[in-house]
Amino acid sequence: MELAQAIRERRSVRKFRLDPVPRETLEHILELATWAPSGMNRQPWHFIVVRGEKAEELRSIFSEAGEEMRPRLEARFADRPKIVESTLEFFRTYGGAQVFILAYAGASTGSGWDTNSTAVAVQNLLLAAHEAGLGATWTDGIMGKEASINEAVGVTDKKLVCVVPVGYPDEAPRVPPRREGRIEWIGF
Ligand SMILES: Cc1cc2nc3c(=O)[nH]c(=O)nc-3n(C[C@H](O)[C@H](O)[C@H](O)COP(=O)(O)O)c2cc1C
């Protein structure tokens, strides 16, 4: 797949088939993630790939995070109850994803470098997943439950950047149009 095509056609997938994702495919996309640039070449990312019973434990934590978000969502989308319900439905099930990739940044510097570098690596991961025929989504709406998530996977010294559900897509998400006026040219 051409890089430009992968960039344009990657979408956030929130509904997954149950077909298992081979470990080799996950290893491949994670290896590509680690070729991202990083501040001072620290390569500060740390990925935890979760499947099976632990994934179910995480799914129930994510569901609690969604319910805790309900009042904010209802206030924000007071006139669009369907958005509230579809968002909460996603948090309840995480689209049925069988695999979660937790992206952590080393928490040693206190600067934004490590989280920024990890975010760049996650974008590599999302593009590589798309090229491999997988669906995935950056999610961080679960941050209210960061402590519970960390405890579930035994992390004590890193910063959770996002959770990426991964699986074969069971939907073709709509293409959000690009917003105008986001690029400014000087000296051209
Ligand atoms: C920083 C960030 C946070 C996001 N958080 C969530 C989230 O918590 N839940 C979710 O379903 N999608 C989340 N998304 C995905 C966006 O909703 C999605 O990228 C956006 O709607 C554009 O759609 P596309 O990715 O298909 O182009 C997040 C994306 C980013 C970059």
The ligand as a Tripos MOL2 file, in Angstrom:
@<TRIPOS>MOLECULE
LIG
   31    33     1     0     0
SMALL
NO_CHARGES

@<TRIPOS>ATOM
      1 C1         -5.7610   12.5100   21.0100 C.3       1 LIG1
      2 C2         -6.9080   11.6520   20.4930 C.ar      1 LIG1
      3 C3         -7.8640   11.1830   21.3930 C.ar      1 LIG1
      4 C4         -8.9100   10.3690   20.9380 C.ar      1 LIG1
      5 N1         -9.7530    9.8080   21.8540 N.ar      1 LIG1
      6 C5        -10.7210    8.9650   21.4270 C.ar      1 LIG1
      7 C6        -11.5460    8.2950   22.3640 C.ar      1 LIG1
      8 O1        -11.3620    8.3870   23.5780 O.2       1 LIG1
      9 N2        -12.5290    7.4920   21.9040 N.ar      1 LIG1
     10 C7        -12.7220    7.3050   20.5660 C.ar      1 LIG1
     11 O2        -13.6480    6.5590   20.1960 O.2       1 LIG1
     12 N3        -11.9480    7.9190   19.6340 N.ar      1 LIG1
     13 C8        -10.9550    8.7370   20.0360 C.ar      1 LIG1
     14 N4        -10.1200    9.3350   19.1140 N.ar      1 LIG1
     15 C9        -10.3270    9.1100   17.6650 C.3       1 LIG1
     16 C10       -10.9620   10.3510   17.0190 C.3       1 LIG1
     17 O3        -12.3130   10.4360   17.4250 O.3       1 LIG1
     18 C11       -10.8380   10.2310   15.4950 C.3       1 LIG1
     19 O4         -9.4810   10.2090   15.1320 O.3       1 LIG1
     20 C12       -11.5220   11.4010   14.7680 C.3       1 LIG1
     21 O5        -12.9080   11.3570   14.9820 O.3       1 LIG1
     22 C13       -11.2420   11.3910   13.2590 C.3       1 LIG1
     23 O6        -11.6530   10.1630   12.6750 O.3       1 LIG1
     24 P1        -10.6140    9.2330   11.8810 P.3       1 LIG1
     25 O7         -9.5590    8.7840   12.8570 O.co2     1 LIG1
     26 O8        -11.4440    8.0870   11.3490 O.co2     1 LIG1
     27 O9        -10.0290   10.0570   10.7750 O.co2     1 LIG1
     28 C14        -9.0440   10.0960   19.5470 C.ar      1 LIG1
     29 C15        -8.0750   10.5760   18.6510 C.ar      1 LIG1
     30 C16        -7.0030   11.3000   19.1200 C.ar      1 LIG1
     31 C17        -5.9090   11.7220   18.1580 C.3       1 LIG1
@<TRIPOS>BOND
     1     1     2 1
     2     2     3 ar
     3     2    30 ar
     4     3     4 ar
     5     4     5 ar
     6     4    28 ar
     7     5     6 ar
     8     6     7 ar
     9     6    13 1
    10     7     8 2
    11     7     9 ar
    12     9    10 ar
    13    10    11 2
    14    10    12 ar
    15    12    13 ar
    16    13    14 ar
    17    14    15 1
    18    14    28 ar
    19    15    16 1
    20    16    17 1
    21    16    18 1
    22    18    19 1
    23    18    20 1
    24    20    21 1
    25    20    22 1
    26    22    23 1
    27    23    24 1
    28    24    25 2
    29    24    26 1
    30    24    27 1
    31    28    29 ar
    32    29    30 ar
    33    30    31 1
@<TRIPOS>SUBSTRUCTURE
     1 LIG1         1 GROUP 0 **** ****
